[in-house]
Amino acid sequence: MKDRMNMEGLMVCPFTKKSLRLMTEKELISLNTQIKHGDLFFYPGAPVNIEVKAALVTSHLTHIYPIIDNISYLQRRTAIVSKNRTANHLKRVPQEEIDQFYRDYGFGEGNAIEKPTKELKSNPISQEKVTQLARLLPKGGEYFMSVVTHDVDSIHNLTYGRSFKYYFHMDFSLSRLMAIKDELPGETILVLGDVDHLPFDNNSVDALFSFDYINNYDKEVQEMAYEELKRCLKPDGVSIMLYDNSKPMHASSQLKSDQRSKRALGVIAPWKKIKLPNIFFYPIHKEGDAPQSMGFFSQSIAW
């Protein structure tokens, strides 16, 4: 839990976008008493069935996110809330849905995820290509973020020779995150998150490399993920996002819209210099790396 007490201002609630802080021991005692009394629920409506030993919480104690085995559970589904803040507090949640939720996250006796797997979602990319793309990222700063991969060597290569205060690795799969967590650099802060509701503050991330193919998601999620990415990056931050060149890439239309706005602003108010982060979308073929001749979409830094 390296330096978690100093993370206020980066980690935010994925619902409210309000800052999160670490719960105190006194608050944890009160929390677990409420859990024993059946007063608290996970957001989908399942009663909380675990003892919480560490957690992040909003300032008004409305949304609580457990930290288990040094993983911050910052998906919306894992928020601990009162009954009236659940997804549909007026609807009874079927027991089979509750049981499935517990199994999905390993919550409660008999539901432990015993065999985490380095599954599927991130496809291979050569270390040479990782090194080449990494040259676009800054060498240092406050926050470095890697996203979704089973290839731990790539993360080590991305962080080698860089100097950031905090290193984060985020995944959307608990099983994959559990499978690789012990192989990551020791200072890495582990986050279970949602691609379309990132749990990071506005203008907070200096560098981000995502192995997740953004166009594996449907159009709406791609568009939300792109807007969330822009929100989280610092004005001079840099992000590299991979995408499957054989599929439609809806996020690129938003980038092109930003570029058109840039040109229009240059005509209407050329004296204005508005800085935005560099966002690069890099194409990958199904069989591996894209050919060297292929370029990638990018959003320039200065408007």
HELIX and SHEET records of a PDB file:
HELIX    1   1 ARG A    4  ASN A    6  5                                   3    
HELIX    2   2 GLU A   25  LYS A   36  1                                  12    
HELIX    3   3 ARG A   76  THR A   78  5                                   3    
HELIX    4   4 LYS A   83  ARG A   85  5                                   3    
HELIX    5   5 GLN A   95  TYR A  105  1                                  11    
HELIX    6   6 GLN A  127  ALA A  134  1                                   8    
HELIX    7   7 VAL A  152  THR A  159  1                                   8    
HELIX    8   8 LEU A  174  ILE A  180  1                                   7    
HELIX    9   9 LYS A  181  GLU A  183  5                                   3    
HELIX   10  10 ILE A  214  ASN A  216  5                                   3    
HELIX   11  11 LYS A  219  CYS A  232  1                                  14    
HELIX   12  12 ALA A  251  ILE A  268  1                                  18    
SHEET    1   A11 LEU A  20  LEU A  22  0                                        
SHEET    2   A11 ALA A  55  THR A  58 -1                                        
SHEET    3   A11 ILE A  64  ILE A  68 -1                                        
SHEET    4   A11 ILE A  71  TYR A  73 -1                                        
SHEET    5   A11 THR A 188  LEU A 192  1                                        
SHEET    6   A11 SER A 163  ASP A 171  1                                        
SHEET    7   A11 GLY A 140  VAL A 147  1                                        
SHEET    8   A11 VAL A 205  SER A 210  1                                        
SHEET    9   A11 LEU A 233  ASP A 244  1                                        
SHEET   10   A11 ASN A 278  HIS A 285  1                                        
SHEET   11   A11 GLY A 288  ASP A 289 -1                                        
SHEET    1   B11 LEU A  20  LEU A  22  0                                        
SHEET    2   B11 ALA A  55  THR A  58 -1                                        
SHEET    3   B11 ILE A  64  ILE A  68 -1                                        
SHEET    4   B11 ILE A  71  TYR A  73 -1                                        
SHEET    5   B11 THR A 188  LEU A 192  1                                        
SHEET    6   B11 SER A 163  ASP A 171  1                                        
SHEET    7   B11 GLY A 140  VAL A 147  1                                        
SHEET    8   B11 VAL A 205  SER A 210  1                                        
SHEET    9   B11 LEU A 233  ASP A 244  1                                        
SHEET   10   B11 ASN A 278  HIS A 285  1                                        
SHEET   11   B11 PHE A 297  GLN A 299 -1                                        
SHEET    1   C 2 LEU A  40  PHE A  42  0                                        
SHEET    2   C 2 ILE A  80  SER A  82 -1                                        
END                                                                             
